[in-house]
Amino acid sequence: MSLSELAALCLYFMMLSFLAVGGAPSVLPEMHRYVVELHAYMTSAQFAQLYSLAQIAPGPNVMYVPLIGWHIAGWAGAVATLFAVVVPSFSLTLVIAQLYARHPKAAFGVAVRRGLTPITIGLIFSSAWILVPAVNHDWRGYVLTALTVLLVSRTRLGPIWVLVGGAAAGIVGFV
Amino acid sequence: MQEQNGHPPRISARDLFLAFTGITLASFGGALFWSRRAIVERHRWLSEHEFVEILALAQLLPGANGVNLAVLIGYRFDGVRGAFSALAGFLTLPFAVIMTLGFLHRRFGEMPIVHAALTGMSAVAVGLLIAMASRMVVVLQRRWLPWVFVTLTFVGVGVLRWPFLAVVGVLAPFAIYASWRGRT
């Protein structure tokens, strides 16, 4: 991949970073269109594999982006695409953080945040609604998910142990 | 507890870096659950209400929600330096891990036992997300209107899969107006 192509990719990712309201997954279809359909940097299957790999790794789910950059353009691609998606939204968030810190009790700010709270909660339920069938292949997966909800909300069991349990359930062939 | 003098307590850049490194390393299947657990329950840096308010802002702003959350919380406790520290903590190790995974993936491909373990962990990670959302509803006032907004968002974005921007763009003004009038 040439330097100008990498620059174009980064500029495009920077623009997407500003549009990624609702988080990194919301611009996934758009990234897929650019790197698979428009430029054929990889196949759709490779794209999906890289995305899944990032989902099961620790850290923010935006980490699928440097993986795509690495696949396309090696180390330079990985670092450049990560900066491209993080820097624009980081700068904007920093500006908002300053406003928020200066006027924490501003009536309008409070109204905005309190008003958006139900929408935020609705969005998290939406993510779960979309993810549950995506990660679970059959009824046993659903049972494991339901069991997790019960265990975490009814007991003081640390989530890390539930995750270890999930891994064990997978290895013994439950899901 | 946090805002006795109207000022949040100062937390050092180092503590922020370490806290967000811890959060990010535990973050399988999204960082929100672990952020809330660490910031609200473990460190007690924010109350449940403050956390949800900051989370709402983080989700409203463009970019990865977890990254925005780290920046907002980091800035709140140690200014620009705190924001950079929290962000660095949040991204450094995951970047190293994901690159290692990329190498292993290219080298060894799909190993059945690894794949099986990851399938199980994914099922659990979604359960953690549901448990978190269920816990967050306690901050809603005991009125029906907030639940209308929760439901409309869920049906629009989750069930019908309408574009996020359209759904939130239409609902947000009404939700903000309702809260401005003291209805939610």
Contacts between the chains, C-beta under 8 A, distances in Angstrom:
chain1	res1	chain2	res2	distance
A	17	B	62	6.5
A	17	B	63	5.8
A	18	B	62	5.2
A	19	B	62	6.3
A	20	B	62	4.9
A	20	B	63	5.5
A	20	B	64	7.2
A	21	B	60	7.1
A	21	B	61	7.5
A	21	B	62	4.9
A	21	B	164	6.4
A	21	B	165	6.1
A	21	B	168	7.1
A	22	B	59	6.7
A	22	B	65	7.8
A	22	B	157	8.0
A	22	B	164	4.3
A	22	B	165	7.9
A	22	B	168	7.2
A	23	B	59	7.1
A	23	B	63	7.7
A	23	B	64	5.6
A	23	B	65	4.4
A	23	B	66	8.0
A	24	B	63	7.7
A	24	B	64	4.5
A	24	B	65	8.0
A	26	B	164	5.1
A	49	B	105	7.3
A	50	B	102	7.6
A	53	B	98	7.5
A	53	B	101	5.6
A	53	B	102	6.9
A	53	B	105	5.6
A	54	B	98	6.0
A	55	B	29	6.9
A	55	B	122	7.2
A	56	B	28	6.8
A	56	B	29	7.9
A	56	B	118	4.5
A	56	B	121	6.5
A	56	B	122	6.4
A	57	B	28	7.8
A	57	B	94	6.7
A	57	B	97	5.5
A	57	B	98	5.1
A	57	B	101	5.5
A	58	B	24	6.3
A	58	B	25	5.0
A	58	B	26	6.7
A	58	B	27	5.3
A	58	B	28	5.8
A	58	B	93	7.7
A	58	B	94	5.9
A	58	B	97	6.1
A	59	B	24	4.9
A	59	B	25	7.6
A	59	B	27	5.7
A	59	B	31	7.4
A	59	B	90	7.7
A	59	B	91	7.5
A	59	B	93	7.3
A	59	B	94	2.5
A	59	B	95	7.7
A	59	B	97	6.7
A	59	B	98	6.8
A	60	B	24	6.9
A	60	B	27	6.9
A	60	B	30	7.9
A	60	B	31	5.4
A	60	B	64	5.0
A	60	B	66	4.1
A	60	B	67	5.8
A	60	B	90	6.7
A	60	B	91	7.4
A	60	B	94	6.7
A	61	B	30	6.1
A	61	B	64	7.0
A	61	B	66	7.8
A	62	B	63	7.9
A	62	B	64	3.8
A	62	B	66	7.7
A	62	B	67	6.5
A	63	B	94	5.4
A	63	B	95	7.0
A	63	B	98	4.6
A	66	B	95	6.4
A	66	B	98	6.5
A	66	B	99	7.3
A	67	B	98	5.7
A	67	B	99	7.8
A	67	B	102	5.3
A	70	B	99	6.7
A	70	B	102	5.7
A	71	B	102	7.5
A	78	B	95	8.0
A	78	B	99	6.4
A	82	B	91	7.5
A	82	B	95	6.6
A	85	B	63	7.5
A	85	B	64	7.5
A	86	B	63	7.4
A	86	B	64	7.7
A	86	B	67	6.3
A	86	B	87	7.6
A	86	B	91	7.0
A	88	B	62	7.8
A	88	B	63	7.4
A	89	B	61	6.7
A	89	B	62	5.0
A	89	B	63	2.4
A	89	B	64	7.2
A	89	B	67	6.8
A	89	B	68	6.6
A	90	B	63	7.0
A	90	B	67	6.8
A	90	B	71	6.0
A	90	B	83	8.0
A	90	B	87	6.4
A	92	B	61	6.3
A	92	B	62	6.7
A	92	B	63	7.5
A	93	B	58	7.6
A	93	B	61	5.2
A	93	B	63	6.6
A	93	B	67	7.8
A	93	B	68	4.8
A	93	B	71	4.5
A	93	B	72	6.4
A	94	B	71	6.1
A	94	B	75	6.5
A	94	B	80	6.9
A	94	B	83	5.7
A	96	B	57	6.9
A	96	B	61	6.1
A	96	B	72	7.7
A	97	B	71	6.3
A	97	B	72	5.1
A	97	B	75	3.8
A	97	B	76	7.0
A	97	B	83	6.5
A	98	B	75	7.1
A	100	B	57	6.8
A	100	B	72	7.2
A	100	B	76	7.8
A	101	B	75	6.5
A	101	B	76	6.2
A	104	B	3	7.8
A	104	B	6	7.5
A	105	B	6	7.9
A	107	B	180	7.9
A	108	B	180	7.4
A	111	B	176	5.7
A	111	B	179	4.8
A	111	B	180	4.1
A	112	B	176	5.3
A	112	B	179	7.7
A	113	B	53	4.4
A	113	B	56	5.3
A	113	B	57	6.1
A	114	B	53	7.2
A	114	B	179	4.4
A	114	B	184	6.6
A	115	B	172	7.4
A	115	B	175	4.2
A	115	B	176	3.8
A	115	B	177	7.4
A	115	B	178	6.3
A	115	B	179	3.3
A	115	B	180	7.0
A	115	B	184	6.3
A	116	B	56	4.4
A	116	B	57	7.8
A	116	B	59	7.8
A	116	B	60	5.9
A	116	B	172	6.4
A	116	B	175	6.1
A	116	B	176	7.0
A	117	B	52	5.6
A	117	B	53	7.0
A	117	B	56	5.2
A	117	B	139	6.5
A	117	B	140	7.1
A	117	B	146	7.3
A	117	B	184	7.9
A	118	B	140	6.3
A	118	B	146	4.2
A	118	B	147	7.2
A	118	B	148	7.9
A	118	B	149	3.7
A	118	B	150	4.6
A	118	B	153	7.2
A	118	B	175	6.4
A	118	B	184	6.6
A	119	B	56	7.6
A	119	B	149	5.7
A	119	B	150	7.7
A	119	B	153	4.9
A	119	B	168	6.2
A	119	B	171	5.9
A	119	B	172	6.5
A	119	B	175	5.7
A	120	B	52	7.1
A	120	B	55	6.1
A	120	B	56	4.4
A	120	B	59	5.2
A	120	B	136	7.9
A	121	B	133	5.9
A	121	B	136	5.4
A	121	B	137	6.0
A	121	B	140	7.3
A	121	B	150	5.2
A	121	B	153	7.8
A	122	B	149	6.6
A	122	B	150	4.4
A	122	B	151	7.0
A	122	B	152	7.1
A	122	B	153	2.7
A	122	B	154	4.5
A	122	B	157	7.1
A	122	B	158	7.7
A	123	B	59	6.3
A	123	B	153	5.9
A	123	B	157	6.1
A	123	B	164	7.9
A	123	B	168	7.9
A	124	B	32	7.1
A	124	B	129	6.5
A	124	B	132	6.7
A	124	B	133	4.1
A	124	B	136	7.2
A	125	B	130	7.6
A	125	B	133	5.1
A	125	B	150	7.2
A	125	B	153	7.9
A	125	B	154	4.7
A	125	B	158	6.2
A	126	B	153	6.7
A	126	B	154	5.4
A	126	B	157	4.2
A	126	B	158	3.1
A	126	B	159	7.9
A	127	B	30	7.7
A	127	B	129	6.3
A	127	B	158	7.5
A	128	B	126	5.9
A	128	B	129	4.8
A	128	B	130	4.7
A	128	B	133	6.5
A	128	B	158	7.8
A	129	B	154	7.0
A	129	B	158	3.8
A	129	B	159	6.6
A	130	B	158	6.1
A	130	B	161	7.5
A	131	B	29	7.9
A	131	B	126	4.8
A	131	B	129	7.0
A	132	B	126	5.3
A	132	B	130	8.0
A	135	B	119	7.5
A	135	B	122	4.0
A	135	B	123	5.7
A	135	B	125	7.5
A	135	B	126	5.6
A	136	B	123	5.5
A	136	B	126	7.6
A	137	B	119	7.7
A	141	B	119	7.7
A	141	B	123	4.7
A	144	B	120	6.7
A	144	B	123	4.2
A	144	B	124	6.4
A	144	B	127	7.2
A	145	B	123	5.0
A	145	B	124	7.2
A	145	B	126	5.2
A	145	B	127	4.3
A	145	B	130	7.3
A	146	B	127	7.0
A	147	B	127	7.2
A	148	B	123	7.3
A	148	B	124	4.8
A	148	B	126	7.7
A	148	B	127	2.6
A	148	B	128	6.3
A	148	B	130	7.9
A	148	B	131	7.0
A	149	B	127	4.8
A	149	B	130	4.9
A	149	B	131	4.9
A	149	B	134	7.2
A	152	B	127	6.9
A	152	B	128	6.2
A	152	B	131	4.1
A	153	B	131	4.9
A	153	B	134	6.2
A	153	B	135	6.9
A	159	B	26	7.5
A	159	B	33	6.8
A	159	B	34	7.5
A	159	B	37	7.1
A	159	B	128	5.6
A	160	B	26	6.4
A	162	B	124	5.4
A	162	B	127	7.5
A	162	B	128	7.2
A	163	B	28	5.9
A	163	B	121	5.4
A	163	B	124	5.3
A	163	B	125	7.1
A	163	B	128	8.0
A	165	B	120	8.0
A	165	B	124	7.0
A	166	B	120	4.0
A	166	B	121	4.6
A	166	B	122	7.8
A	166	B	123	5.9
A	166	B	124	3.2
A	166	B	125	7.7
A	167	B	117	4.0
A	167	B	118	7.6
A	167	B	120	5.2
A	167	B	121	5.0
A	168	B	117	7.8
A	168	B	120	7.0
A	169	B	120	4.4
A	169	B	123	7.8
A	170	B	116	4.2
A	170	B	117	4.7
A	170	B	118	6.8
A	170	B	119	4.7
A	170	B	120	2.6
A	170	B	121	6.8
A	170	B	123	7.9
A	171	B	113	6.1
A	171	B	116	5.2
A	171	B	117	5.2
A	171	B	120	7.1
A	173	B	116	6.9
A	174	B	120	7.0
A	175	B	116	7.9
A	175	B	119	5.4
A	175	B	120	5.2
A	175	B	123	5.7
